[in-house]
């Protein structure tokens, strides 16, 4: 059930405070926030004084070394939290206690228990908590989802999805391989985005069982650098997931293949295949964008959607309730890794 909340009035700009000024905030979110109509950036927060000062000067807003001062001083309608994952729960709870809406960079939290605490706090405060899962806002995803929902591909029975990054391209953020900060390794970084996207596209069907295998041989980090797993649903549909930070190859690879009884779809690049008049035809209705275009336009679409949702003009499609459903699957995959066994649900 969606959380009931009082929308932000539409007769004034949406006041946004940014907490955490790492690369995602600097390269993606701040430029979009300051170039999108109807949004007013009112303050920045970070624990590094030099970086904070430079960015506050650049954007002409006050800077704060702690989130409490930001919230109390500039009274934002919403805070956008782009800090390491360990801090998402306490920062989100603080904002909700002060009657401020929340946007969280992915992943929402480190585990299911933390997501559920944040969800309960949002319900109590009657505030909207949205999660920045930009895959949901890609143009190619929207096209494929419409074909699936319209029954154009028949019954979906198997999905194969993977994101294999070159070992040389591994993001060496100082905290990315610290499990106490992130909640895990490549599954929490890359895999969770596919789990979230596919589980949502298929309207959260009941899970029968999951099995997963994780490895650390590639990069010798403190967390898994490679994980492959299978999610089986009660209707027999399966998702095969393969993610890695340690691919030894010329380039990184990302793919999704969706197989149905009447057709199939592929993402990156987009294609949708159906048998028509005795021939197999690509019926994708739009010209595929380049990966770079898909990436940047997804963030633009995501931000506009979040604004419309906060104003009550649409229902959010990426909420803390959705994050709880996604994190349940992630927790099950990690449970299988820890125990070395399949994990069964619903008394299977």
HELIX and SHEET records of a PDB file:
HELIX    1   1 UNK A   23  UNK A   24  1                                   2    
HELIX    2   2 UNK A   25  UNK A   29  3                                   5    
HELIX    3   3 UNK A   30  UNK A   33  1                                   4    
HELIX    4   4 UNK A   49  UNK A   59  1                                  11    
HELIX    5   5 UNK A   67  UNK A   74  1                                   8    
HELIX    6   6 UNK A   85  UNK A   87  5                                   3    
HELIX    7   7 UNK A   88  UNK A   97  1                                  10    
HELIX    8   8 UNK A  112  UNK A  125  1                                  14    
HELIX    9   9 UNK A  134  UNK A  137  5                                   4    
HELIX   10  10 UNK A  139  UNK A  149  1                                  11    
HELIX   11  11 UNK A  167  UNK A  169  5                                   3    
HELIX   12  12 UNK A  179  UNK A  182  1                                   4    
HELIX   13  13 UNK A  186  UNK A  186  1                                   1    
HELIX   14  14 UNK A  187  UNK A  191  3                                   5    
HELIX   15  15 UNK A  192  UNK A  201  1                                  10    
HELIX   16  16 UNK A  291  UNK A  310  1                                  20    
HELIX   17  17 UNK A  320  UNK A  339  1                                  20    
SHEET    1   A 6 UNK A  62  UNK A  64  0                                        
SHEET    2   A 6 UNK A  39  UNK A  45  1                                        
SHEET    3   A 6 UNK A  14  UNK A  19  1                                        
SHEET    4   A 6 UNK A  78  UNK A  81  1                                        
SHEET    5   A 6 UNK A 101  UNK A 105  1                                        
SHEET    6   A 6 UNK A 129  UNK A 132  1                                        
SHEET    1   B 9 UNK A 279  UNK A 282  0                                        
SHEET    2   B 9 UNK A 271  UNK A 276 -1                                        
SHEET    3   B 9 UNK A 263  UNK A 267 -1                                        
SHEET    4   B 9 UNK A 253  UNK A 260 -1                                        
SHEET    5   B 9 UNK A 156  UNK A 166 -1                                        
SHEET    6   B 9 UNK A 238  UNK A 247  1                                        
SHEET    7   B 9 UNK A 226  UNK A 233 -1                                        
SHEET    8   B 9 UNK A 207  UNK A 215 -1                                        
SHEET    9   B 9 UNK A 343  UNK A 344 -1                                        
END                                                                             
